Amino acid sequence: MKSYGQYCGLARAAEVLGERWSLIILRDLLVGAKRFNELRQGIPGIPSNLLTTRLRELEAAEIVERSIDGRSVVYRLSEYGADLGPVLIELGRWGARRLAAPREDEAPTDSSLAAALLTSRTEARVRPFTVEVTAGPAVAHAVVHKSGVDVAEGADPSARLFIGGPGLRGLLADGEAESAVAAGTVTVAGDEALLPEFVRAFRAPLDDPARSTQSGRSGHAPLSRA
């Protein structure tokens, strides 16, 4: 782990969090504790030896801890690491503002979809419900409370609302449920009366591309000394 040589809280955090794959590992552990193979399968692009290295680094930084569950080693966020939860959620919200159509080599995973539900939970108070969401190959579910949410990976047959389809990202961005369902880009099953509650509970706006481009061209000039 390389030091920035600066006595700075952000620099100290970047020494750990700035390593490749570290934030993705923490994202998956934010969703829930996992065995090594579960982490490996949920992060298809990471080599096993690099995952081992990153877990050791995160353990050394006291962000991740491990315990024995039966015959398996389970990794989870430590109390210190759990304090990163709000930071990871806000960072995910910030990144989602430019997360429109996936790139050619990108696909959602169960963990990334569960994390998306976590980061897109609004402050709106809603009627409690459970929902299962699918996006491509990924499946996740959430128990939505009046003012919060608990998320998990995989299917939940007991969910009361089931949502999926290629228009899910657009639904989270604009909340236009009726038009998305009518167009067939979003599919809904179960208690469809809960769809308005879902729209109120989850929102992940997208930046206006035109405004973003214009802002980039006419942004503030860099600061310089007089």
For each residue, the residues with C-beta under 8 A, 3 or more apart:
1: 15 16 19 57
2: 15
3: 15
4: 8 11 14 15
5:
6: 11
7: 11
8: 4 11 12
9: 12 13
10: 13 14
11: 4 6 7 8 14 15
12: 8 9 15 16
13: 9 10 16 17
14: 4 10 11 17 18
15: 1 2 3 4 11 12 18
16: 1 12 13 19 22 57 58 61 63
17: 13 14 22 23 26
18: 14 15 22
19: 1 16 22 54 57
20: 50
21: 24 25 43 46 50 51 54
22: 16 17 18 19 25 26 54 57 58
23: 17 26 27 88 91
24: 21 27 28 43 46
25: 21 22 28 29 39 43 51 54 55 58 64
26: 17 22 23 29 30 58 63 64 77 81 84 88
27: 23 24 30 31 88 92 111 112 115
28: 24 25 31 34 39 42 43 111 115
29: 25 26 32 33 34 39 64 75 76 77 81
30: 26 27 77 84 85 88 89 115 118
31: 27 28 111 114 115 118 151 152 153
32: 29 76 152 153
33: 29 74 75 76
34: 28 29 38 39 42 74 75 76
35: 38 39 69 72 73 74 75
36: 39 40 51 52 55 73 75
37: 40 41
38: 34 35 41 42
39: 25 28 29 34 35 36 42 43 51 55 75
40: 36 37 43 46 48 51
41: 37 38 44
42: 28 34 38 39 109 110 111 153
43: 21 24 25 28 39 40 46 51 109 111
44: 41 109
45:
46: 21 24 40 43 50 51 54
47: 50 51
48: 40 51 52
49: 52 53
50: 20 21 46 47 53 54
51: 21 25 36 39 40 43 46 47 48 54 55
52: 36 48 49 55 56
53: 49 50 56 57
54: 19 21 22 25 46 50 51 57 58
55: 25 36 39 51 52 58 59 64 66 75
56: 52 53 59 60
57: 1 16 19 22 53 54 60 61
58: 16 22 25 26 54 55 61 63 64 81
59: 55 56 62 63 64 65 66
60: 56 57
61: 16 57 58 64
62: 59 65 78 80 81
63: 16 26 58 59 77 78 80 81 84
64: 25 26 29 55 58 59 61 75 76 77 78 81
65: 59 62 75 76 77 78 81
66: 55 59 73 74 75 76
67: 73 74 76
68: 71 72 73 74
69: 35 72 73 74
70:
71: 68
72: 35 68 69
73: 35 36 66 67 68 69
74: 33 34 35 66 67 68 69
75: 29 33 34 35 36 39 55 64 65 66
76: 29 32 33 34 64 65 66 67
77: 26 29 30 63 64 65 81 82 84 85
78: 62 63 64 65 81 82
79: 82 83
80: 62 63 83
81: 26 29 58 62 63 64 65 77 78 84
82: 77 78 79 85
83: 79 80 86 87
84: 26 30 63 77 81 87 88
85: 30 77 82 88 89
86: 83 89 90
87: 83 84 90 91
88: 23 26 27 30 84 85 91 92
89: 30 85 86 92 93 118 119
90: 86 87 93 94 119
91: 23 87 88 94 95
92: 27 88 89 95 96 115 116 118 119
93: 89 90 96 97 119 120 204
94: 90 91 97
95: 91 92 98 99
96: 92 93 99 116 119 120 204 206
97: 93 94 205 206 207
98: 95 206 207 212
99: 95 96 169 204 206
100: 169 206 209
101: 169
102: 106 107 108
103: 106
104:
105:
106: 102 103
107: 102 136 137 138
108: 102 112 113 116 135 136 137 138
109: 42 43 44 112 113 137 138
110: 42 113 114 138 139 140 153 154
111: 27 28 31 42 43 114 115 140 153
112: 27 108 109 115 116 138
113: 108 109 110 116 117 133 134 135 138 139 140 153
114: 31 110 111 117 118 140 141 142 151 152 153
115: 27 28 30 31 92 111 112 118 119 151
116: 92 96 108 112 113 119 120 140 172 204
117: 113 114 120 121 133 140 142 149 151 202
118: 30 31 89 92 114 115 121 142 149 151
119: 89 90 92 93 96 115 116 204
120: 93 96 116 117 172 202 203 204
121: 117 118 144 148 149 201 202
122: 200 201 202 203
123: 147
124: 200 201
125: 146 147
126: 129 144 146 197 200 201
127: 146 194 197
128: 143 144 145 146
129: 126 144 160 161 191 194 197 198
130: 141 142 143 144 156 158 159 160 161
131: 141 142 144 159 160 161 162 163 194 198
132: 139 140 141 155 156 159 161 162 163
133: 113 117 139 140 141 142 162 163 164 168
134: 113 138 139 162 163 164 165 168
135: 108 113 138 164 168 169
136: 107 108
137: 107 108 109
138: 107 108 109 110 112 113 134 135
139: 110 113 132 133 134 153 154 155
140: 110 111 113 114 116 117 132 133 151 152 153 154
141: 114 130 131 132 133 151 152 154 155 156 159
142: 114 117 118 130 131 133 149 150 151 152
143: 128 130 149 150 151
144: 121 126 128 129 130 131 148 149 197 198 201
145: 128 148 149 150
146: 125 126 127 128
147: 123 125
148: 121 144 145
149: 117 118 121 142 143 144 145 201
150: 142 143 145
151: 31 114 115 117 118 140 141 142 143
152: 31 32 114 140 141 142 156
153: 31 32 42 110 111 113 114 139 140
154: 110 139 140 141
155: 132 139 141
156: 130 132 141 152 159
157:
158: 130
159: 130 131 132 141 156 162 190
160: 129 130 131 190 191 194
161: 129 130 131 132 188 189 190 191 192 194 195 198
162: 131 132 133 134 159 187 188 189 190
163: 131 132 133 134 168 171 186 187 188 195 198
164: 133 134 135 168 186 187
165: 134 168 180 184 185 186 187
166: 185
167: 170 171 180 183 185 186
168: 133 134 135 163 164 165 171 172 186
169: 99 100 101 135 172 173 204
170: 167 173 174 176 180 185
171: 163 167 168 174 175 176 177 180 186 199
172: 116 120 168 169 175 202 203 204
173: 169 170 203 204 205 206
174: 170 171
175: 171 172 199 203
176: 170 171 179 180
177: 171 180 181 186 195 196 198 199
178: 181 182
179: 176 182 183
180: 165 167 170 171 176 177 183 185 186
181: 177 178 184 186 187 188 195
182: 178 179
183: 167 179 180 186
184: 165 181 187
185: 165 166 167 170 180
186: 163 164 165 167 168 171 177 180 181 183
187: 162 163 164 165 181 184
188: 161 162 163 181 192 195
189: 161 162 192
190: 159 160 161 162 194
191: 129 160 161 194
192: 161 188 189 195
193: 196
194: 127 129 131 160 161 190 191 197 198
195: 161 163 177 181 188 192 198 199
196: 177 193 199 200
197: 126 127 129 144 194 200 201
198: 129 131 144 161 163 177 194 195 201 202
199: 171 175 177 195 196 202 203
200: 122 124 126 196 197
201: 121 122 124 126 144 149 197 198
202: 117 120 121 122 172 198 199
203: 120 122 172 173 175 199
204: 93 96 99 116 119 120 169 172 173
205: 97 173
206: 96 97 98 99 100 173
207: 97 98 211 212
208: 211 212
209: 100 212 213
210: 213 214
211: 207 208 214 215
212: 98 207 208 209 215 216
213: 209 210 216 217
214: 210 211 217 218
215: 211 212 218 219
216: 212 213 219
217: 213 214
218: 214 215
219: 215 216
220:
221: 224
222:
223:
224: 221
225:
226:
